[in-house]
Amino acid sequence: MYNDLDPVLHSQIRLAIISILIGVKQAEFNYIKEETKTSAGNLSFQISKLQEAGYVKVLKGYKNNYPLTSLVVTVKGKKAFDNYVKTMKNYLKI
């Protein structure tokens, strides 16, 4: 039986964001922007979708007197990612 894929994560950029965050404690906005090779506006939009779903938490602060935005994946986000990977493995028969 094929389960539905999570529509929040079934987006290339959002899946990339979560994939990056799974492997780190937190990641800065600019790092994620460079890794995903997307514009700041598009990244902000995709982050807001992940935040609305409860998959990421946005942290605001300062670094050397400059505004700094960082992201962390939530427990809900980790579970959603794990389920997405399991579902994909089932699709691929891995």
ABEGO torsion letter per residue (X at the ends): XBBBBBAAAABAAAAAAAAAAAABABBBAAAAAAAAGBBAAAAAAAAAAAAAAGABBBBBBBBGGBBBBBBBBBAAAAAAAAAAAAAAAAAAGX
